[in-house]
Amino acid sequence: MSNCRMNNFWRTILMVIPMMVSAFASGAETGDKGATLGRIRWDVRTINVCWVAPLQAHAAYRDMVKNAVQATWVKQSGLQLTGWGECRQGEKAVRIVVGAGEWPRASVGKTAYLSDPSMWLNFELDKKRGFEGCSGNLDQCIRVIAVHEFGHVLGLIHEQDRPDTPDECQRSLSVDQISLRNRDAADLQMLTRYDAKSVMNYCNREHWAAKLEVMLSADDIAAIRALFGEPETGSRPTRPAAGGLQHLHNLVR
């Protein structure tokens, strides 16, 4: 990716983030974001996913989303995501809507099964005003956004919402990019130390260009394993991983 193209990409990302946050000022989609909150934690490890009225023209992009999530959150934990077909009426699932006018966003944790739809994606971001940086980088935009939004569906909130967020991160963000309500939540559960490299952190500038194999940080992996267990065995870690699990007293509810 050229420096010029990368600069345009970053300008787009930094410009649209405040708009995306303000669009979620209320409701399950945003009230619950950064670490995790006890009330939205999944009590299952197998989660059904489906697409609302999928278009054949988007088949390759749907596969891109599935593969990105499978190569990150699923690969690194005891989580299983099933389905991925067209949503059936009344089906209990994370229901994904795709639209050219949508801002990417998602319900958080198990509220996803109560929301219809549960996630909104856009496979034409390179044509949407405000996302000019995705021009020439559409596939990467789709992958990164899919991993981030599925992080929310799995129960992870934005790292910058943590009470231990460093001052330099807070200063780099606008006021509406941090949820003070989450910081003060009685059921806030910090699964790892503050993670500057998390895919869930607005202050992380590197993951937008990262390959799938390294898109999750060591503490992203520790957090998803705390929620869904280790790959294959499903057992939760009993000791800190990658310097991570510092708050074990509140880890399992």
Secondary structure, DSSP 8 states (H G I E B T S, - for coil): --HHHHHHHHHHHHHHHHHHHHTTSSSHHHHS-SBEEGGG--S-SEEEEEESS--GGGHHHHHHHHHHHIIIIITTSS-EEEEEEE--TT--SEEEEE-TT---EE--GGGGGGSSS-EEE-S-GGGSTT-GGGTT-HHHHHHHHHHHHHHHHTT-B-GGGSTT--HHHHHHS-GGGS-HHHHT-TTEE--SS--TT-TT-TT--SGGG--HHHHS-HHHHHHHHHHH-STTT----SS-STT----GGGS--
